[in-house]
C-alpha cells in the first residue's frame, strides 16, 4: 500500500456496469474541487514541486514534535476541552462534542489501561490476497516498542506504560473482522480498536461508536470516516478515494486538448464499498464536468479475492480507452500492470493510473511486475503524500533513514514490503496522539485520546513536505487533504513528482454517510 493518504464529502455509488447508464451520482465537494482547480492551474505536469523546509536530523524532528505536542496540550487546557467535570460530555474545537451518558452500560474511560501498559487491538489481513498489508502491523510494533523503550508513554500522572499491540488476521474479509473486534473488545478489553479496509471498518464502526470505544486512523480512504457528529470515535488516516477521483478528473480536463472527440475512460474496480466510493466519486466529478458529454466511462468490477484480472482487462482493452484507472488494491494492482503490458494497453492507452493505495514497491516494483520493471514505467498515480521507504530519491531523508535502520535492527528488511512505510506513518500518528492524550490533565484516558485526535496538528515526517496532518473538531475531520501527481520511473524504481504539491487542508466537508444509499447526507 505504500499508503497514500485524503478527505472529501460525496456521492452515490454505482458498482460496476458497462457504461454507467442509470447510475446515480452525488455532488462533488465544492471546497475540494475549488482547491484542486486553484492548485493545479493550467498545466498540471509542468511546475516544480514545492519545497518546504523540514528538520535535517531525527533530533530536530523530536524537538519539533515536542513543541507541537505542547502547543496542542496548551490549546486544549486553555479552552477547557475534554471530559467535563461532571463526566457527562466531551468537548473540542468547532463545536465537537460527545454525550457520554449515551455510552453503553459499564463503559470505562480507562478500559485497557493499567499502570504499566495500554492495550491497542487491531484487525487486518495477514493472509490472502491482501496479506502484504499485514506488514503495516510489523512496522507499528517496532515504533511502539522503540518509544516504549524511551519511556515516551509516561503520562501526566507519572505512570510509565508500554503499548501492548494485539493484532489478529481477518484476511480482509469483513465477516471475519466482526468476531475479531468483538474478541478484542469483550475478551481482551482493549483501549482502542484499529481496522483496515472500507468494508471492514463499516462492519464495526457503528458498534464501536455506540460503545464509546476509540476507532482511530481507519486505514482506508473512504469519506465516511469524516463524520465527527455521528461517529465521533472514528477517524480516518489516508487520502479520500473521492478526492482522488476529483484529481483524476481534473487531470483529464487539463489534458482534454490531446484527445479528439470522445474520451473513453476505462476503470477496473473492486466490487465492494472501497471500489464503489472510487466509482461514485468519479461519476460525481463527471456529472459536473464541462467534458461530461465527451466522456465515455466504462467499468469492469471484480471481487476482491479474484485470482486474476485477465478477463476484465481484456474486456476493457476492447473499448480502446484513452485513460485507464485502477480502482482496486492489493495484488490486483500488480496484475493490472502486467495485463496492460501483455494485452497492448501499455502502448495504446495515453494515460494509465494506479490507485493511491498501490504506490508501494511491493505492488509496482520490478520484483513484482517482473523483468526490468519496465511494465510499470510511465504509469501515473495520485500520491496522497506518503514517502516510500525504498525510494532512492528519499535515501538521505532523516526519517526514512531512521525508519529503515529501526526496521533492520528488528530483523525486518525495509525492501520486503512497501506497506512497512505505511506502518511507519501509522505508527507516528498513533504514538503522537497517545503521547498528547497522556500529557493532558488526568493522563491517558479514552476521552483525552479522542480530544487529542480532534485537535491534532503536527508535522508527519513520513509525508511529503507541504502535506498537512491535522484535524479541527467538527469543521475539519480529515487528517490528510493533499497529494501530488507522479509517474513511475522504472530505471530509478521510484515515483517522480509531476507538478506542485496540492494542499487541500481544511477544504473537505464532513460526511454523514448513508450506507443504504451510499451517499453523504449533509
KOLRO-749085 format. One record per residue (C-alpha): residue number from 1; x, y, z. Coordinates in pm, 1 decimal. Example, Ala and Ser with C-alpha at 12.3 -4.5 7.8 and 13.67 -1.06 7.14 Angstrom:
BEGIN
 dolum     east    north       up
     1   1230.0   -450.0    780.0
     2   1367.0   -106.0    714.0
END
This chain:
BEGIN
 dolum     east    north       up
     1      0.0      0.0      0.0
     2    285.0    246.7     37.7
     3     -9.2    415.3    159.6
     4   -132.4    719.8      3.3
     5   -334.4    911.4    239.9
     6   -707.3   1249.9    194.6
     7  -1068.6   1361.1    254.0
     8  -1393.7   1477.9     84.9
     9  -1770.4   1460.1    100.2
    10  -1959.9   1269.2   -158.8
    11  -2168.5   1092.5   -368.9
    12  -2365.7    787.8   -454.0
    13  -2218.1    456.0   -554.1
    14  -2269.3    260.5   -872.0
    15  -2069.6    -56.7   -856.9
    16  -1951.6   -161.7  -1199.7
    17  -2160.2   -171.5  -1513.2
    18  -2051.8   -133.5  -1871.4
    19  -2132.7    229.0  -1946.3
    20  -2267.2    398.7  -1635.7
    21  -2621.0    444.6  -1774.6
    22  -2868.1    485.7  -1493.1
    23  -2601.2    537.6  -1227.5
    24  -2677.3    795.7   -964.0
    25  -2406.7   1049.9   -897.7
    26  -2387.9   1260.2   -585.9
    27  -2235.3   1603.3   -551.7
    28  -1871.7   1687.6   -569.8
    29  -1736.2   1860.2   -259.8
    30  -1717.6   2222.3   -376.7
    31  -1433.8   2311.9   -140.9
    32  -1217.6   2025.9   -263.7
    33  -1296.8   2092.4   -629.4
    34  -1216.0   2462.4   -598.4
    35   -898.9   2384.0   -406.8
    36   -784.2   2135.1   -669.3
    37   -860.8   2373.3   -956.0
    38   -672.5   2656.9   -786.6
    39   -372.2   2439.5   -706.0
    40   -345.3   2266.4  -1041.3
    41   -398.5   2576.3  -1255.6
    42   -313.4   2539.6  -1621.3
    43    -56.3   2269.8  -1688.8
    44    -71.6   2002.1  -1419.4
    45    259.8   1848.1  -1512.8
    46    498.7   2134.1  -1575.3
    47    563.3   2303.4  -1241.7
    48    838.4   2217.3   -997.8
    49    747.0   2050.9   -671.9
    50    701.9   2287.7   -378.2
    51    989.3   2277.4   -130.2
    52    902.3   2307.1    238.1
    53   1194.3   2321.1    485.4
    54   1199.6   2030.0    729.1
    55   1427.5   1912.1   1010.5
    56   1754.8   1764.2    893.7
    57   1804.1   1511.4   1174.4
    58   1591.3   1292.4   1398.9
    59   1697.5   1504.2   1695.0
    60   1546.1   1807.2   1526.4
    61   1232.2   1611.9   1441.8
    62   1186.4   1505.1   1802.3
    63   1233.8   1865.7   1919.3
    64    973.7   1986.9   1670.9
    65    724.6   1718.8   1774.0
    66    772.7   1800.2   2143.1
    67    695.9   2165.1   2069.4
    68    389.6   2073.9   1863.3
    69    256.2   1835.0   2128.1
    70    296.3   2102.2   2393.8
    71    106.7   2351.5   2179.2
    72   -183.7   2108.2   2137.7
    73   -192.3   2032.2   2511.9
    74   -187.2   2404.9   2592.8
    75   -467.7   2476.6   2347.1
    76   -688.2   2200.6   2488.3
    77   -634.0   2301.0   2850.4
    78   -672.1   2673.8   2785.7
    79  -1006.8   2614.3   2616.2
    80  -1126.2   2367.0   2876.2
    81  -1184.2   2094.4   2617.5
    82  -1201.4   1726.3   2703.5
    83  -1422.7   1548.8   2955.1
    84  -1649.2   1775.5   3158.0
    85  -1611.6   1799.3   3535.4
    86  -1932.8   1601.3   3584.1
    87  -1816.4   1332.9   3343.3
    88  -2118.9   1358.3   3115.6
    89  -1965.6   1500.1   2798.4
    90  -1655.5   1562.5   2590.0
    91  -1593.1   1886.7   2402.0
    92  -1339.7   2002.7   2144.9
    93  -1284.9   2269.3   1879.8
    94  -1550.4   2390.9   1635.8
    95  -1845.0   2250.6   1833.1
    96  -1709.8   1898.2   1869.2
    97  -1896.7   1715.6   2146.7
    98  -1983.2   1366.5   2270.8
    99  -2265.3   1278.0   2509.7
   100  -2103.2   1026.6   2743.9
   101  -2436.7    946.7   2909.2
   102  -2526.9    764.1   2586.5
   103  -2230.7    525.7   2614.8
   104  -2302.4    157.3   2673.4
   105  -2360.4     49.2   3035.2
   106  -2037.7    -32.4   3215.7
   107  -1829.9    189.5   2987.4
   108  -1491.5    283.8   3129.6
   109  -1276.4    581.1   3032.3
   110   -967.5    379.4   3122.3
   111  -1056.5     39.1   2975.6
   112   -739.3   -129.2   2854.3
   113   -512.2     95.8   3060.9
   114   -313.6    -33.9   3357.7
   115    -23.9    120.5   3548.3
   116    222.0    -43.2   3308.5
   117     51.3    -87.6   2970.6
   118   -217.9     27.1   2729.3
   119   -384.4   -234.5   2507.9
   120   -443.2   -147.0   2142.7
   121   -633.6   -400.4   1931.3
   122   -608.6   -444.4   1555.4
   123   -784.7   -647.3   1284.6
   124   -607.3   -654.3    946.9
   125   -512.5   -904.9    673.8
   126   -215.2  -1126.9    746.7
   127   -316.8  -1383.8    485.3
   128   -485.6  -1397.4    146.0
   129   -473.8  -1152.8   -145.3
   130   -413.3   -857.2     83.7
   131   -156.6  -1022.7    310.0
   132    108.6   -763.3    222.1
   133    -83.6   -510.8    431.4
   134     -0.4   -720.4    735.4
   135    343.6   -559.8    717.6
   136    178.9   -245.0    848.7
   137    144.6   -419.8   1185.6
   138    512.7   -518.9   1184.7
   139    620.1   -156.6   1147.8
   140    369.1    -27.2   1403.2
   141    500.0   -283.4   1653.9
   142    855.9   -162.3   1600.2
   143    753.8    202.3   1651.7
   144    558.0    125.4   1968.6
   145    847.7    -76.0   2112.5
   146   1103.2    192.4   2026.8
   147    912.3    467.0   2203.0
   148    821.9    236.2   2488.1
   149   1194.3    178.9   2544.8
   150   1239.4    557.2   2560.4
   151    970.8    592.7   2829.9
   152    770.1    808.3   2588.6
   153    433.0    683.9   2713.4
   154    481.4    819.3   3066.6
   155    172.0   1031.1   3128.1
   156     95.1   1338.3   3339.1
   157     13.3   1116.9   3640.3
   158    363.6    967.1   3628.6
   159    255.1    623.9   3501.1
   160    517.3    475.1   3265.6
   161    346.4    243.6   3017.4
   162    423.1     36.2   2711.9
   163    179.9    -37.3   2431.3
   164     51.9   -394.2   2419.3
   165    -38.2   -411.1   2049.6
   166   -262.4   -710.3   1976.6
   167   -330.6   -774.5   1607.9
   168   -537.7  -1050.3   1450.3
   169   -582.1  -1177.4   1094.7
   170   -915.4  -1101.9    926.5
   171   -789.3  -1182.3    574.9
   172   -954.9   -859.8    455.8
   173  -1287.0  -1041.2    499.5
   174  -1543.0   -816.2    675.6
   175  -1726.3  -1121.5    808.0
   176  -1409.2  -1219.3    993.8
   177  -1347.0   -865.5   1118.8
   178  -1662.4   -861.5   1333.1
   179  -1585.8  -1155.1   1567.9
   180  -1222.9  -1047.0   1596.1
   181  -1325.5   -698.1   1705.8
   182  -1576.1   -848.7   1948.8
   183  -1296.6  -1059.7   2094.0
   184  -1065.0   -759.0   2124.6
   185  -1334.8   -552.5   2295.6
   186  -1504.7   -811.5   2517.4
   187  -1222.0  -1052.3   2599.4
   188   -902.2   -851.4   2560.9
   189  -1077.6   -532.4   2680.0
   190   -861.7   -305.5   2465.6
   191   -835.4     71.2   2497.9
   192   -889.7    129.5   2124.1
   193   -957.8    -73.3   1808.5
   194   -787.2    -33.5   1470.5
   195   -918.0   -173.1   1141.4
   196   -804.1   -179.4    779.3
   197  -1037.3   -167.3    477.7
   198  -1357.7     20.9    399.2
   199  -1598.3   -272.4    419.4
   200  -1422.3   -398.3    732.4
   201  -1449.1    -59.7    902.4
   202  -1817.6    -28.2    815.7
   203  -1892.8   -359.9    982.7
   204  -1779.3   -235.8   1322.7
   205  -1780.7    144.5   1335.2
   206  -2143.5    179.5   1449.0
   207  -2084.9    -67.2   1732.1
   208  -1758.3     94.8   1841.6
   209  -1913.7    441.6   1845.2
   210  -2219.8    324.6   2036.3
   211  -1987.7    173.3   2295.3
   212  -1764.6    485.1   2301.9
   213  -1450.6    294.8   2205.4
   214  -1184.3    486.6   2010.6
   215  -1157.4    369.4   1648.7
   216   -869.6    584.1   1525.2
   217   -686.3    602.3   1193.2
   218   -902.3    355.6    998.0
   219   -663.0    258.5    722.2
   220   -885.3    325.4    423.5
   221   -971.0    641.4    234.8
   222  -1348.3    614.4    248.4
   223  -1505.5    959.8    306.2
   224  -1739.3    812.9    570.1
   225  -1467.7    834.0    834.4
   226  -1504.7   1214.3    828.2
   227  -1819.4   1217.3   1042.3
   228  -1738.5   1377.7   1380.1
   229  -2104.4   1434.3   1472.5
   230  -2249.5   1085.9   1422.9
   231  -1927.4    883.9   1460.3
   232  -1705.6   1095.0   1687.4
   233  -1490.2    798.8   1797.9
   234  -1386.7    705.7   1441.3
   235  -1124.3    886.6   1235.4
   236   -960.1    801.4    905.2
   237   -598.8    842.5    805.7
   238   -538.3    844.2    433.7
   239   -631.9   1008.1    105.0
   240  -1008.3   1000.7     47.5
   241  -1085.2    799.7   -260.4
   242  -1345.7   1053.5   -367.3
   243  -1092.9   1336.7   -362.5
   244   -855.1   1115.8   -556.9
   245  -1133.5   1073.9   -814.5
   246  -1164.0   1453.5   -842.8
   247   -789.1   1469.6   -904.1
   248   -818.1   1206.4  -1178.9
   249  -1098.0   1404.3  -1339.1
   250   -912.5   1732.8  -1313.2
   251   -611.9   1570.2  -1481.0
   252   -832.6   1459.8  -1770.9
   253   -969.6   1812.8  -1804.2
   254   -617.8   1951.6  -1811.8
   255   -526.3   1713.4  -2095.3
   256   -855.2   1725.9  -2287.6
   257   -698.5   1901.6  -2586.8
   258   -486.2   1593.0  -2651.0
   259   -795.7   1389.3  -2738.6
   260  -1015.5   1414.5  -3047.3
   261  -1387.2   1377.4  -2992.7
   262  -1498.0   1116.4  -2741.4
   263  -1271.4   1042.9  -2443.7
   264  -1305.1    682.7  -2326.0
   265  -1215.6    632.8  -1961.6
   266  -1194.2    269.2  -1851.5
   267  -1188.8    164.0  -1485.4
   268  -1119.3   -171.3  -1322.4
   269  -1274.7   -163.5   -976.7
   270  -1323.9   -385.5   -678.4
   271  -1681.8   -488.4   -616.7
   272  -1708.4   -360.5   -259.4
   273  -1751.0    -35.6    -62.3
   274  -1393.8     59.3   -144.7
   275  -1436.7     29.6   -521.2
   276  -1783.0    182.8   -506.7
   277  -1655.2    501.5   -340.1
   278  -1396.4    546.6   -616.0
   279  -1659.2    486.8   -884.5
   280  -1910.1    720.1   -720.7
   281  -1651.0    993.4   -683.3
   282  -1558.5    977.6  -1049.4
   283  -1922.7    978.1  -1158.8
   284  -1988.8   1280.9   -939.3
   285  -1695.7   1465.5  -1095.7
   286  -1807.4   1363.2  -1444.6
   287  -2164.5   1486.0  -1387.8
   288  -2047.9   1845.2  -1335.3
   289  -1752.4   1848.5  -1574.7
   290  -1761.5   2052.0  -1896.4
   291  -1636.6   1728.9  -2056.0
   292  -1936.4   1520.5  -1946.9
   293  -2078.1   1493.5  -2299.0
   294  -1741.8   1380.7  -2436.4
   295  -1661.1   1113.6  -2181.4
   296  -1749.6    750.3  -2236.0
   297  -1697.4    590.4  -1894.6
   298  -1674.6    210.2  -1897.0
   299  -1610.9    -11.7  -1595.9
   300  -1547.5   -371.5  -1506.0
   301  -1591.4   -495.0  -1149.0
   302  -1402.0   -783.3   -987.4
   303  -1434.8   -948.8   -649.8
   304  -1158.1   -856.0   -402.4
   305  -1042.2  -1217.7   -380.6
   306  -1045.1  -1279.8   -758.6
   307   -732.8  -1479.8   -856.2
   308   -669.9  -1288.3  -1181.0
   309   -783.1   -977.6  -1368.7
   310   -723.9  -1115.8  -1719.8
   311  -1086.4  -1135.5  -1838.1
   312  -1199.3   -788.6  -1723.2
   313   -879.3   -630.1  -1853.6
   314   -937.0   -796.4  -2192.7
   315  -1289.3   -654.5  -2196.3
   316  -1165.2   -304.1  -2112.0
   317   -890.1   -324.8  -2375.2
   318  -1156.2   -390.8  -2639.2
   319  -1303.4    -47.9  -2560.8
   320   -985.2    124.6  -2685.7
   321   -967.2    357.6  -2384.6
   322   -775.5    684.2  -2371.1
   323   -740.3    663.3  -1992.5
   324   -722.8    353.4  -1772.2
   325   -782.1    383.2  -1397.7
   326   -736.4    122.8  -1126.1
   327   -999.4    143.1   -850.1
   328   -865.6   -155.7   -661.3
   329   -596.5   -267.1   -418.4
   330   -357.2   -546.0   -329.1
   331   -231.8   -799.9   -580.1
   332   -483.3   -681.3   -837.4
   333   -275.0   -364.5   -880.2
   334     26.4   -566.7   -989.6
   335   -188.8   -788.9  -1210.1
   336   -337.4   -481.9  -1377.7
   337     10.5   -359.8  -1472.4
   338    123.2   -693.1  -1612.3
   339   -202.4   -748.0  -1803.3
   340   -180.6   -399.8  -1958.4
   341    170.4   -482.4  -2077.6
   342     56.0   -816.5  -2219.4
   343   -263.0   -704.0  -2397.2
   344   -122.6   -388.7  -2557.2
   345   -287.5   -128.5  -2333.7
   346     52.1    -18.1  -2204.1
   347    141.1    110.4  -2552.3
   348   -204.3    210.1  -2675.2
   349   -360.1    391.0  -2375.9
   350   -244.5    750.0  -2338.7
   351   -267.1    762.6  -1957.3
   352   -270.5    475.0  -1710.8
   353   -338.9    538.4  -1341.1
   354   -265.9    317.3  -1043.3
   355   -473.0    387.3   -729.0
   356   -306.1    575.6   -445.9
   357   -316.6    267.2   -222.3
   358    -80.1     81.4   -456.9
   359    209.9    324.6   -474.9
   360    446.6     94.4   -285.5
   361    725.9   -101.5   -449.4
   362    563.1   -420.7   -321.9
   363    293.4   -363.8   -586.8
   364    468.5   -180.9   -870.7
   365    840.4   -262.6   -844.0
   366   1030.1   -492.4  -1075.6
   367   1035.6   -770.8   -817.6
   368    657.8   -784.6   -858.8
   369    593.9   -697.8  -1225.1
   370    897.4   -892.7  -1347.6
   371   1192.4   -833.8  -1577.5
   372   1347.7   -490.7  -1569.8
   373   1029.1   -341.4  -1428.5
   374    951.4   -152.6  -1747.9
   375    588.8   -272.0  -1735.7
   376    526.8     -2.3  -1474.9
   377    727.7    268.3  -1646.3
   378    516.1    573.1  -1728.6
   379    215.2    476.3  -1516.4
   380     61.2    768.5  -1326.9
   381    -64.2    794.1   -971.3
   382   -218.1   1048.9   -738.2
   383      8.0   1006.4   -435.9
   384   -160.2   1119.1   -116.3
   385    173.5   1227.4     18.5
   386    339.7    928.5    184.9
   387    710.4    881.2    121.2
   388    837.9    543.4      7.5
   389   1094.3    376.7    232.6
   390   1261.1    231.4    -76.0
   391   1257.2    538.1   -299.9
   392   1620.5    618.6   -385.6
   393   1537.5    990.8   -404.7
   394   1444.1    975.3    -32.8
   395   1760.8    791.5     74.5
   396   1903.9   1088.9    265.4
   397   1578.1   1183.4    436.1
   398   1646.4   1157.5    813.3
   399   1315.0    997.0    899.2
   400   1344.8    747.2    613.7
   401   1698.5    656.6    721.9
   402   1587.3    620.2   1084.1
   403   1287.8    406.7    981.7
   404   1496.1    176.0    767.0
   405   1760.1    133.3   1038.2
   406   1495.8     69.7   1304.7
   407   1331.4   -199.2   1093.6
   408   1667.3   -362.6   1018.0
   409   1759.4   -363.5   1386.2
   410   1442.0   -563.0   1444.2
   411   1520.2   -815.6   1173.1
   412   1287.7   -667.8    910.2
   413   1410.9   -593.4    558.6
   414   1271.5   -249.4    457.4
   415   1269.9   -360.8     94.1
   416   1047.3   -660.2    167.6
   417    727.0   -454.2    156.2
   418    620.5   -100.1     80.1
   419    348.1   -145.0    340.6
   420    617.9   -108.8    604.8
   421    625.8    259.4    511.5
   422    252.8    279.3    573.4
   423    315.2    127.9    913.1
   424    574.4    391.8    996.3
   425    324.9    666.7    905.1
   426     53.3    496.6   1109.1
   427    291.6    433.7   1397.3
   428    381.9    803.3   1407.3
   429     15.6    906.4   1422.5
   430    -71.7    657.0   1694.7
   431    235.7    728.2   1905.2
   432    197.3   1104.8   1897.9
   433   -176.6   1100.6   1972.5
   434   -122.3    863.9   2267.3
   435    151.2   1091.2   2398.9
   436    -64.4   1404.7   2368.1
   437   -352.9   1231.5   2545.4
   438   -118.7   1121.2   2822.9
   439     19.1   1472.3   2867.5
   440   -329.3   1615.8   2928.3
   441   -462.5   1659.4   3285.2
   442   -574.9   1321.7   3418.2
   443   -333.1   1127.3   3199.8
   444   -417.6    866.1   2939.6
   445   -792.8    813.7   2904.5
   446  -1020.8    743.8   2612.6
   447  -1172.6   1091.8   2634.0
   448   -830.4   1258.7   2641.6
   449   -731.1   1044.5   2344.0
   450  -1028.5   1145.0   2128.4
   451   -983.4   1508.8   2229.6
   452   -619.1   1487.7   2120.7
   453   -720.7   1340.9   1785.8
   454   -982.0   1607.0   1714.4
   455   -731.3   1883.6   1796.2
   456   -428.3   1725.6   1630.9
   457   -191.4   1948.2   1431.5
   458    158.9   1812.8   1376.2
   459    412.4   1757.2   1100.2
   460    422.1   1394.4    988.7
   461    777.5   1316.6    876.1
   462    651.7   1030.1    661.1
   463    460.3   1273.9    440.4
   464    597.7   1478.8    154.1
   465    674.6   1838.7    254.8
   466    367.9   2057.0    210.4
   467    110.7   1791.1    309.4
   468    -60.3   1885.1    635.7
   469   -156.8   1640.2    909.2
   470   -430.9   1787.4   1125.2
   471   -796.0   1790.8   1229.2
   472  -1017.5   2062.8   1378.5
   473  -1320.7   1930.7   1563.7
   474  -1644.6   1938.1   1367.3
   475  -1500.8   2165.1   1099.2
   476  -1215.5   1954.1    959.7
   477  -1249.3   1578.4   1005.5
   478   -972.7   1458.5    771.5
   479   -607.6   1427.7    870.5
   480   -465.7   1443.7    520.2
   481   -607.9   1652.6    237.6
   482   -333.1   1682.3    -16.2
   483   -132.7   1498.0   -275.5
   484     75.3   1517.7   -590.1
   485     66.3   1369.5   -939.2
   486    353.4   1129.0  -1001.8
   487    482.7    899.9  -1277.6
   488    681.5    581.6  -1230.5
   489   1043.0    569.3  -1345.9
   490   1139.1    202.9  -1385.1
   491   1508.9    287.0  -1413.3
   492   1502.2    458.7  -1073.3
   493   1239.5    214.8   -943.9
   494   1050.3    502.1   -790.2
   495    780.3    765.2   -842.4
   496    872.4   1111.0   -970.1
   497    653.4   1408.4   -884.5
   498    497.4   1594.2  -1174.2
   499    394.5   1939.2  -1060.9
   500    329.3   2109.9   -730.4
   501    203.3   1961.7   -406.9
   502   -174.9   2011.0   -397.0
   503   -262.3   2128.4    -45.7
   504   -633.7   2097.3     36.2
   505   -608.2   2115.6    414.7
   506   -938.1   2223.2    571.5
   507  -1128.8   2227.1    242.3
   508  -1318.9   1897.8    274.1
   509  -1673.9   1895.5    404.4
   510  -1764.6   1643.7    671.7
   511  -1958.9   1337.3    561.3
   512  -2257.2   1174.5    731.5
   513  -2254.0    858.6    522.8
   514  -2578.6    676.7    445.9
   515  -2480.9    313.1    396.7
   516  -2811.9    216.0    237.3
   517  -2791.7    490.5    -25.9
   518  -2411.7    512.0    -43.3
   519  -2417.6    889.5    -18.5
   520  -2325.7   1169.4    221.2
   521  -2640.9   1319.5    368.2
   522  -2505.6   1652.4    491.3
END
